[in-house]
Amino acid sequence: MTTYDISSRRFSGAVFRPGDAGYDEHRLGWQRAVESRPAVIAAAATSHDVRTAVLAAREHALPLAVQATGHGALVPADGALLLRTTALTGVAIDPERRVARVGPGAVWADVNRAAARYGLAGLAGRCGTVGVTGYTLAGGQSWLSRTYGFAADSVVSADLVTADGVALTASAEQHPDLFWALRGGGGNFGIVTSLEFRLYPVARVYSGMSFYPIERAYDTLDVYRQWALGEPAAMNTAVLLIRVPHLNKRVLAIRAFYHGDDGRRVLAPLLDAAGPPLLDAFALRTFPDASEATNGPDAPPMALRQEIELFHHLPTDALDAIVEAGSPESPIGFVDVRHWGGAMAHPGPDAGPAGHRDVPFSVMAVAPADGGPANGDAALDRLFRRLRPHATGGSFLSLLTDPARTRSAFTPANYARLTAVKRAWDPGNVFHLGHTIPPEATP
């Protein structure tokens, strides 16, 4: 179906209702733990279609959900109008200004390849299949974030459709309150139809993910919690306990992404603690190749549960819990210990609400959410019961999958300011199916 009349307005994309061919294909996103059954699916073919869908949802009093890749799906869009922006994949690079302009369906692999032609890179997500816009609006923690900051901090402007169906541009000069909120506040304030952000001169990086015996996990983490605090801002690292299917075993992994060519020297204390590698995959690579090598192959759509906590320090009990959760018998897919800070902790005066900027460590773990006999839920619960007494209680919005914890992704002052911006731009809370920031109560 190429055209469909929605609310007496022309919608140029395809429209699907339950029972239509294509409905099941379009209702599913990458995250299969969230299965939506919307009342209608509108697959936008143009940016004008986005405005049409917003007005149609208002006219028919339908909840409104937005999905590009579906990596960030959090709650079912049952009975809603589900707007798919997947087809709006435009990517344009301005090498002189060092700026990219992308559509809401663009994924990072497309941006990485396009920018690399000019020796430039964006603050890309770890997975190439992740949508650029949703990731960036939620803050965006990149393999270059210690070097250049949150992805949201690099946003220059955004074209969007507001809750009342108005198309406008937000920037430092136009609607500055809205522009501030967009850069880390998620999809609470409008549907972005075009996003412009800065690129950086990063042609090649020392990078990769190397594997070591799992028996070296505790000693390596013990070194990492001290060594990481002194790593240069050009270095971005993580230590994982991960099950590697092609090796059919659990291993210790070190991920590194270094904007320089002497990365092995910088990593030396960590590599010494890990011992002889099972696989040494560190090398100097182009940015697109480095992103793929550091993350590993992009995973197909699946049902996962993910948990994350932030830490000012990692005490011995936390390390014990991490090592236990990453044991060969554990059903957890991986436990990721990552160091932050660097440029993230030193934003410019006009930075948005993305946070928490001063917290050096995160622990994130992922397990299957298919309800199978491995019982990944129980293993995750055990791990985070032990970790939470040592955690800050905060989180990063782009890595948080529990909508009940949305407030934890912001400082109290920023959250209060976000609710005020929400009241100004979406007082009816139209954009609420996800990480919801409610409107500030009317005085």
C-alpha positions, 0 to 999 in steps of 0.5 A: 500500500503506497498511500492512505488517507489518515484523518482526511490528510494525505499520508504518503507512506504505508499504513498497516492495521492488524491482519494486514500483510506487513503488520507483524513485520512492522510492529516488531523492533530489535528488542523482542522483549517488548512486543507491541500490538498497535491499533495502526502502524504508519510507516513514514516516507517523508518528514511531512508524514511525521506531522500527519501522524501526530495530528492523526493520533491527536484527532483519534485520541490514540496514544502515539509511539515512535520507532526507528530500529526498535533498540530502545523499545521499553513498553508495548505500544498496544492500541497506539498509533505506532509511527515508524521512521525507519525509511527516513535514512538520509545522511549528509556530511558537510566536511567543511563545517564538520557536521552531519545531518541525518534523518530519524531512521539513519543508523550509525553504520551509515554515518560512520561510513559516510563521515570516514570518507573525509577523515571524520567521525561522530560520537557513534553508538557501539552497535552500527545498527542502533538509530542515531537520533534516539541514541543521541537524544538520550545522551549517547555514550560513545567509544569516543565519549571520554575524548569528546563528550556525550553525543548529545553535547555535539548536537547543533540543531534539530528539526522536529514536530511538536506535540501539537503538530507544529514543525520547527527547528530548535537550536541555541538561537531558536527555542533554546529551552527546547534545544537544551531539553532535547540534548539528553532528555530523550523523546519527550519533547517532539519527534525529530525529523532531522538532526545536525551534529558535530563530527571530529577529526578521527581517521584511525584509532587503536582499537579492538576487543581482545580475549583472555582466560576467565581465571584472570577476571578478578586480578584484571578488574582489581587493576582496572578500578585503579588504573582507569582513574588515570587513563588519558581522555584519548583512551576509552575502555571496558572490561567484560566477562562474556560468553563467546559463542564461537569459542564456546566458553566464557572469557575475560575481554578488554575493549579499547578505543584510543585516539592515538597510535601508542595504545598498547603502551597506555594499556600495558598495566591492564594487559599485564594483569590479564596475562597472555591473550587467547586472542589479541585483536588490538590494531590501528584501524579506520573508525568504521572498522574500529567500531565494529572490531571493538563491539563485535558483530551486531546481534540480530533481533532478540529478547534481552533484559539489561540492567545498569548501575553507576559507581564512584568506586568499585569495592571488593564485594562488587568485584566478587559479585561481578566475577561470580556473575561472569562465571562459566556456569552463569546464564548472563550473556555478559557483565560490562565494567566501563570507565567514563569521565574525561570530556564527559565530566567537563561539558561546555556551559551550554550543555544539555541535561545528559548525566551523570557526568561525574561518575567514573564507573558503570556495571551493565549486564545483559541476559536472555529474556525469553523465560527459558530454563537458564533463568537469566532474570534470577542471575541478574537479580542476584548480581544487582542485589549485591551491587546496589548498596555500593551504587550511586542510584543514578543511571544513563538514559541511553543504557537504561531499560527500566522506565520506572527509573527514568528520573535516576538518569538526571540530576535533581536540578536538571530533572526539575528543569526538564519537567518545566520544559515538558509543561511548556511543549507537551502539557498533555504528555503526548510523548509518554510511551518510553522514558517519560518525563511528566509535565511540571504541575501547574502552579 
